[in-house]
Amino acid sequence: MKNASDFQTLSLEVTRSQVFLDLARVMFENQTSIEFTVLKILANLLVLIECERAQILLLSNDSSSIFRKVYDLDDKDIMNEDFDTMMRPFENRFPNISSITGLVAAVGE
């Protein structure tokens, strides 16, 4: 039983390492735009932490409660046949519970 648990843990670590290496390769290979880099970061996060949705929210310099940009990617977006041709993530698709996101941005925790 311990060997199976150790094998599963090791397999997960190998998968995570592969995702990080792929992310680093993609980021340095194609630096056409910040949006493309963000797209690749979000896609790799979806795989790495096995979540349904990943977002990067950039706050405005003027206010800690106003988002300047919201980059978003859903696991369904990756399955779309046009995903390989995407050059940027979706923008300004806000989270389902935006009040929690605003609170986190304002408090910083």
Disulfide bonds with the S-S distance in Angstrom:
none
